[in-house]
Amino acid sequence: MDNFVELLSPGGNLEKIRTAIRYGADAVYTGYKLFGLRSRAGNLDKKELQEAINFVHKSGKKIYLTLNSYLFDKEFDELREFLYFLNNNPPDALIVSDLGVLSFVNQYTDIPIHISTQANITNAYAANLLKPFNVERVVLARELTIDDIRDFAKHSKVELEAFVHGAMCMSYSGRCFLSAYLTKRSANQGDCAQSCRWKYTVVEEKRKDMPMDVEEHKEGTFIFNSYDMCALPILKDIIDSGVKSLKIEGRMKSVYYVAISTAVYRKALDDLLEGRNIADKVDFYMSELNKISHRPYSFGFYLNDPKQYLESSGYQRDCDFLGVVEYSKDDKIFIKVRNRIEPGVYEVVDSELESKMLEIKEFFDMNSNKKSVGNPNDFLYIKTHLKVKDFSILRRCES
């Protein structure tokens, strides 16, 4: 097995970028406020992008910037100006779908290019055609099986990146028009309304006043609703197929999601790259992945058995994210609260997935005033002799 395969994590904002790096990512991908496919992800402005690039590079890691929207002519003047800015603040690569954007990036920058999964690259011949345009990598179409990827890798002259975890779009490699048609929010410009997750009824053309429920069960019908992907149990097979970067979906997910998913895949990937069998650890890794927000998991298309989840469009998780341990000092632990928390016993988990039980008897604000509860966005400290690593996650899990 190759001695380096990249772990690539989502960074929807500065905090998530820092979290991904601290929890073991080799690289992060993020978006500017324009031109990316997650317009509601809390994307970075230019100042924040500079800060993110500096932080990631000082950490010895890489940062990739999404420019993977499909643009109209009127948007290219603004894109040109942004590319001038990037020449002075270059990320390690730009993620591109649109051939027009690809031509502009080649014309105005020397920044390496990764071709987005939105471009639907399913074969090595398409990938190799793009190599002269400074394309170093393609993010594989999600419809490929492991056998397909193995064939692709044999002939490819560029690196291959593949999704291993996160939400799956019901449409072909994410190129969906359902949201644009129903809500005028285009998925191909980063503003998907998740229309595929809605409940639907059927209306017959000549009886439009008689909508009919398509009944599968009392919760509703979710015929477009995809399972989430979790490829951890088959991670070795994906690596052996020739993939050089393993990508976690989720720029719109929480800091908690980024932390735990990154830590799990970091540990599993390190085991595999060092020649260790992870069979006896899969249950533990999966138990951690079940503690973050997700829909039921599947292997996507990798084993040629894609599935739609027909019971609900909602998420499930085994734990509640309560806060982040910002730092410790003497006998104090300082916590940024994310969800309401009362005195009690909670779990603290760090980037090594090592956990401890923490008893909280009372809270104090920064003026040392006692607080009976912690509310979202409070910055509080507690008194304890327990040693906890900075940036650990505080959570409450089902027993």
Helices and strands as residue ranges (DSSP letters): E 6-10, H 14-22, E 27-31, H 46-58, E 62-67, G 73-75, H 76-88, E 93-96, H 99-108, E 113-115, G 117-119, H 124-130, G 131-133, E 135-139, H 146-155, E 159-166, G 172-174, H 178-183, G 187-189, G 195-197, E 201-202, E 212-213, E 228-230, G 232-234, H 235-240, E 245-248, H 255-273, H 282-289, E 297-298, E 319-329, E 332-337, E 344-349, E 355-360, E 363-364, E 370-371, E 379-383, E 393-397
